[in-house]
């Protein structure tokens, strides 16, 4: 394929990306299992949540499962921890293993920590309620993914997962306003569900000027019902594009050491308007990476920044990444990722 054909294909995909970013329509409605929307990876969040076309380690499973097909070593392991708003923190490990030339297999999970909540129940007293003690909602997901890199340019990926959510129990009575009366109690309702979902994605690298295009569908699920309310998991359609602008000046199209990568990604969620993410990463000698980005279409979120350090040691690559995200009136979110590839 000639260079001109590559350029033409790049232009066509760029036009497609822009048109989809502006025109893709996802029917808006309420969603549940919102913890599945929580971003994972300090590397991606340092670039304002640009991970669909930029991540090629095991953390790609949380953004675009096709990305894990590009891991360079036999095993790639990441452990991610996020200190979120309102003391809502979460842990997310992922490990990707090469299956020879056949593909890459991934195992991953996300575990939420919501802290303790104070329970109350309606009562016929001066306060109108009584305290019922503390409880902690539970939520986690475990998944397995597979990606196959079918050529030097293209990979696809799938990710199957089970998500669990327990919102606690509700006390049910026959009638009245005093729910402390045991004669009125007919039982409790447990608001917990274990539900399946899957993600699919594709990634295409033109192998020149850092132009890479990615697309993914996340959290495809069936209808879930609590009482009389039905909802889906937080489904979204995502597109991403990267480029190395300096290479157009230097004419260096084959260097494996990237100096500056610009990324643009769009997200079309089911429960909110479209958002566009702009990111930049400057890499110095594959040792130090400086990142910054900005998200549009958000109420409290916008600017992010981060850095990463990597080191080759005895045939293994060690990575440490950190990202900082101001979150408006809620304070700030801190992302930490530790990775090793060997």
C-alpha positions as CSV (number, residue, x, y, z in Angstrom):
1,X,0.0,0.0,0.0
2,X,1.5,3.4,-1.0
3,X,2.0,6.3,1.2
4,X,-0.7,8.2,-0.6
5,X,-3.2,5.4,0.0
6,X,-2.4,5.7,3.7
7,X,-2.9,9.4,3.7
8,X,-6.3,9.0,1.9
9,X,-7.4,6.4,4.4
10,X,-6.3,8.6,7.3
11,X,-8.3,11.5,5.9
12,X,-11.4,9.3,5.4
13,X,-11.1,7.9,9.0
14,X,-10.6,11.4,10.4
15,X,-13.7,12.7,8.6
16,X,-15.6,9.6,9.9
17,X,-14.4,10.3,13.4
18,X,-15.5,14.0,13.3
19,X,-18.8,13.2,11.8
20,X,-19.6,10.5,14.3
21,X,-18.5,12.8,17.2
22,X,-21.0,15.4,16.1
23,X,-23.8,13.3,14.8
24,X,-23.8,10.0,16.7
25,X,-27.1,9.7,18.6
26,X,-27.5,7.5,21.7
27,X,-31.0,7.5,23.1
28,X,-30.8,9.2,26.4
29,X,-32.3,7.5,29.4
30,X,-31.5,6.6,33.0
31,X,-28.9,4.0,33.7
32,X,-27.8,1.9,36.7
33,X,-24.6,0.4,37.9
34,X,-23.0,3.8,37.5
35,X,-19.8,2.6,39.1
36,X,-18.9,1.0,35.7
37,X,-18.5,4.6,34.4
38,X,-15.7,5.3,36.8
39,X,-12.4,5.9,34.8
40,X,-9.5,3.5,35.4
41,X,-5.8,4.3,34.6
42,X,-3.8,7.3,35.7
43,X,-2.2,7.3,32.3
44,X,-5.5,7.9,30.5
45,X,-6.8,10.3,33.1
46,X,-3.7,12.5,32.9
47,X,-4.9,13.1,29.3
48,X,-8.5,14.0,30.3
49,X,-9.7,10.4,29.9
50,X,-8.2,9.6,26.5
51,X,-7.9,5.9,26.5
52,X,-9.8,4.5,23.5
53,X,-7.0,5.0,21.0
54,X,-4.0,5.7,23.4
55,X,-3.7,2.7,25.8
56,X,-1.9,-0.4,24.7
57,X,-1.3,-2.1,28.0
58,X,-3.6,-4.2,30.2
59,X,-5.5,-1.1,31.3
60,X,-6.8,-0.7,27.8
61,X,-9.5,-3.3,28.8
62,X,-11.3,-0.6,30.7
63,X,-11.5,1.7,27.6
64,X,-11.1,-0.3,24.4
65,X,-10.5,-4.1,24.6
66,X,-8.8,-4.0,21.3
67,X,-5.9,-2.2,22.9
68,X,-4.6,-5.1,24.9
69,X,-3.7,-6.9,21.7
70,X,-0.7,-4.5,21.4
71,X,1.1,-5.4,24.5
72,X,4.8,-6.0,23.7
73,X,5.8,-8.4,26.4
74,X,4.4,-11.8,27.5
75,X,2.6,-10.5,30.6
76,X,1.3,-7.0,31.4
77,X,0.0,-6.3,34.9
78,X,-1.5,-3.1,36.3
79,X,-3.0,-2.2,39.7
80,X,-5.0,1.0,39.8
81,X,-6.3,2.9,42.8
82,X,-8.5,6.0,42.8
83,X,-9.1,8.4,45.6
84,X,-12.5,9.8,44.6
85,X,-14.9,12.4,45.7
86,X,-16.9,12.1,48.9
87,X,-14.4,9.4,50.1
88,X,-15.6,7.0,47.4
89,X,-12.5,5.1,46.4
90,X,-12.0,2.1,44.1
91,X,-9.4,-0.5,43.2
92,X,-9.0,-1.9,39.7
93,X,-6.4,-4.6,38.8
94,X,-5.9,-6.0,35.3
95,X,-3.5,-8.6,33.8
96,X,-3.0,-9.4,30.1
97,X,-1.2,-12.5,28.9
98,X,0.0,-13.3,25.4
99,X,-1.2,-16.5,23.9
100,X,1.6,-16.8,21.4
101,X,0.6,-15.4,18.0
102,X,-3.0,-16.3,18.6
103,X,-4.0,-13.3,20.8
104,X,-4.0,-11.8,24.2
105,X,-6.2,-12.9,27.2
106,X,-7.1,-10.5,30.0
107,X,-8.5,-10.8,33.5
108,X,-9.6,-7.7,35.4
109,X,-11.9,-6.3,38.0
110,X,-13.1,-3.2,39.8
111,X,-14.0,-3.0,43.5
112,X,-15.8,0.0,45.0
113,X,-15.5,1.3,48.5
114,X,-18.4,3.7,49.3
115,X,-17.7,3.9,53.0
116,X,-20.5,3.9,55.6
117,X,-23.9,5.3,55.3
118,X,-26.4,6.0,58.2
119,X,-29.7,4.2,57.8
120,X,-33.1,5.6,58.9
121,X,-36.7,4.4,59.0
122,X,-39.9,6.4,59.2
123,X,-41.3,6.5,62.7
124,X,-44.2,8.2,64.5
125,X,-42.1,10.4,66.8
126,X,-41.0,14.0,67.1
127,X,-38.2,13.5,64.6
128,X,-40.2,11.5,62.2
129,X,-37.6,8.7,61.9
130,X,-35.4,6.4,63.9
131,X,-31.8,5.4,63.1
132,X,-31.2,1.8,62.0
133,X,-27.4,1.8,62.2
134,X,-24.8,2.0,59.4
135,X,-24.6,0.1,56.2
136,X,-22.2,0.1,53.2
137,X,-23.3,-0.3,49.6
138,X,-21.3,-2.9,47.7
139,X,-20.3,-2.9,44.1
140,X,-17.8,-4.8,42.0
141,X,-17.2,-6.3,38.6
142,X,-15.0,-9.0,37.3
143,X,-14.2,-9.6,33.6
144,X,-12.3,-11.5,31.0
145,X,-11.2,-10.1,27.7
146,X,-9.6,-11.2,24.5
147,X,-7.9,-9.3,21.7
148,X,-6.4,-10.4,18.5
149,X,-3.9,-8.3,16.5
150,X,-4.7,-9.6,13.0
151,X,-2.0,-7.4,11.3
152,X,0.6,-4.8,12.1
153,X,-2.2,-2.2,11.7
154,X,-5.4,-3.7,13.1
155,X,-6.8,-5.4,16.2
156,X,-10.2,-6.1,17.6
157,X,-11.2,-7.0,21.2
158,X,-14.1,-8.3,23.3
159,X,-14.7,-8.0,27.0
160,X,-17.2,-10.0,29.0
161,X,-18.0,-9.1,32.7
162,X,-20.3,-9.7,35.5
163,X,-21.2,-6.7,37.7
164,X,-22.6,-6.9,41.2
165,X,-24.4,-4.2,43.1
166,X,-26.0,-4.3,46.6
167,X,-27.8,-1.1,47.7
168,X,-29.0,-2.6,50.9
169,X,-32.4,-3.8,52.2
170,X,-35.7,-2.0,52.4
171,X,-38.2,-2.6,55.2
172,X,-41.7,-3.3,53.9
173,X,-45.0,-2.8,55.9
174,X,-48.6,-3.2,55.1
175,X,-49.8,0.2,56.1
176,X,-49.4,3.1,58.6
177,X,-46.8,5.7,59.2
178,X,-44.9,4.1,62.0
179,X,-42.6,1.6,60.4
180,X,-41.2,0.6,63.8
181,X,-44.3,-1.4,64.6
182,X,-43.3,-5.1,64.1
183,X,-47.0,-6.1,63.6
184,X,-47.0,-4.2,60.3
185,X,-43.8,-5.7,58.9
186,X,-44.2,-8.2,56.1
187,X,-40.5,-8.6,55.2
188,X,-37.6,-6.9,53.6
189,X,-36.6,-6.4,50.0
190,X,-33.0,-6.9,49.0
191,X,-31.8,-4.5,46.4
192,X,-29.0,-6.5,44.9
193,X,-28.2,-7.7,41.4
194,X,-25.6,-9.7,39.6
195,X,-25.8,-8.9,35.9
196,X,-23.7,-9.6,32.7
197,X,-22.5,-7.1,30.2
198,X,-19.9,-6.9,27.5
199,X,-17.7,-4.4,25.6
200,X,-16.3,-4.5,22.0
201,X,-13.7,-2.5,20.3
202,X,-11.4,-2.0,17.4
203,X,-8.0,-0.2,16.9
204,X,-6.3,0.7,13.7
205,X,-2.7,2.1,13.6
206,X,-1.5,3.6,10.3
207,X,2.1,3.2,11.5
208,X,3.1,6.7,10.4
209,X,2.9,10.1,12.2
210,X,1.4,8.3,15.2
211,X,-2.1,8.3,13.5
212,X,-4.2,5.8,15.3
213,X,-8.0,5.4,15.3
214,X,-10.0,3.5,17.9
215,X,-13.7,2.8,18.6
216,X,-15.5,1.0,21.4
217,X,-19.0,0.1,22.7
218,X,-19.1,-0.2,26.5
219,X,-21.5,-1.8,28.9
220,X,-23.9,-3.5,26.5
221,X,-26.4,-5.1,28.8
222,X,-30.0,-6.3,29.2
223,X,-32.8,-4.4,31.0
224,X,-32.5,-4.4,34.8
225,X,-35.5,-3.8,37.0
226,X,-35.8,-2.5,40.6
227,X,-39.4,-2.4,41.7
228,X,-41.2,-0.9,38.6
229,X,-38.2,1.0,37.3
230,X,-36.2,-0.5,34.4
231,X,-32.8,0.6,33.2
232,X,-29.7,-0.5,31.4
233,X,-26.0,-0.3,32.5
234,X,-24.1,2.9,31.5
235,X,-23.9,2.1,27.7
236,X,-21.6,4.4,25.7
237,X,-20.2,4.8,22.2
238,X,-16.6,6.0,22.1
239,X,-14.2,7.2,19.3
240,X,-10.6,8.2,19.6
241,X,-7.8,9.6,17.3
242,X,-4.1,10.3,18.0
243,X,-1.4,12.0,16.0
244,X,2.3,13.0,16.5
245,X,2.4,16.5,15.1
246,X,6.2,17.0,15.5
247,X,6.8,14.1,13.1
248,X,5.3,16.1,10.2
249,X,8.1,18.6,10.8
250,X,11.0,16.2,11.4
251,X,9.8,13.7,8.8
252,X,10.5,10.9,11.2
253,X,7.7,8.3,10.6
254,X,9.4,5.2,11.9
255,X,10.8,6.2,15.3
256,X,9.5,4.0,18.1
257,X,10.2,6.8,20.7
258,X,7.3,9.2,20.7
259,X,8.0,12.7,21.7
260,X,4.6,14.3,21.6
261,X,1.2,12.6,21.1
262,X,-2.0,14.6,20.7
263,X,-5.3,12.8,21.2
264,X,-9.0,13.6,20.6
265,X,-11.8,11.4,21.8
266,X,-15.5,11.6,22.0
267,X,-17.9,9.8,24.3
268,X,-21.6,9.4,23.7
269,X,-23.1,8.0,26.9
270,X,-26.7,6.9,27.3
271,X,-27.4,9.1,30.4
272,X,-25.8,12.4,29.4
273,X,-24.8,14.6,26.6
274,X,-21.7,14.0,24.4
275,X,-18.3,14.9,25.8
276,X,-15.1,15.6,23.9
277,X,-11.7,14.9,25.5
278,X,-8.4,16.6,24.4
279,X,-5.1,15.2,25.6
280,X,-1.4,15.6,25.2
281,X,1.5,13.5,26.3
282,X,5.2,14.5,26.0
283,X,7.6,11.5,26.4
284,X,11.2,12.0,27.2
285,X,13.4,9.0,26.2
286,X,10.7,6.5,27.2
287,X,11.5,7.3,30.8
288,X,9.4,10.4,31.8
289,X,6.0,11.2,30.4
290,X,4.2,14.6,31.1
291,X,0.4,14.7,30.4
292,X,-2.4,17.2,30.4
293,X,-5.9,17.4,29.0
294,X,-9.3,19.0,29.0
295,X,-12.8,17.6,28.9
296,X,-15.7,19.5,27.4
297,X,-19.4,18.9,28.1
298,X,-18.9,18.3,31.8
299,X,-20.6,20.1,34.7
300,X,-17.8,19.9,37.3
301,X,-14.9,18.3,35.4
302,X,-12.5,19.9,32.9
303,X,-8.7,20.1,33.2
304,X,-6.5,17.1,34.2
305,X,-2.8,16.7,34.5
306,X,-0.4,13.8,35.3
307,X,2.9,12.2,34.8
308,X,4.4,8.8,34.4
309,X,7.8,7.2,35.0
310,X,9.0,3.9,33.5
311,X,12.2,1.9,33.9
312,X,13.6,-1.1,32.2
313,X,15.0,-3.6,34.7
314,X,16.2,-7.1,34.0
315,X,14.1,-7.5,30.9
316,X,11.0,-6.1,32.6
317,X,9.3,-2.7,32.3
318,X,8.2,-1.0,35.5
319,X,5.7,1.9,35.3
320,X,4.3,4.4,37.9
321,X,1.6,6.8,36.8
322,X,-0.3,9.6,38.6
323,X,-3.1,11.9,37.5
324,X,-4.8,14.8,39.2
325,X,-8.4,15.9,38.3
326,X,-10.1,19.0,39.9
327,X,-13.7,18.1,40.5
328,X,-15.4,21.5,41.1
329,X,-17.2,21.8,44.4
330,X,-16.4,18.2,45.2
331,X,-12.7,18.8,45.6
332,X,-10.2,16.7,43.6
333,X,-9.7,13.1,42.4
334,X,-6.3,11.4,42.5
335,X,-5.4,8.4,40.2
336,X,-2.5,6.1,40.9
337,X,-1.4,3.2,38.6
338,X,1.4,0.7,39.1
339,X,2.4,-1.5,36.2
340,X,4.9,-4.2,35.3
341,X,5.4,-5.9,32.0
342,X,7.8,-8.9,31.7
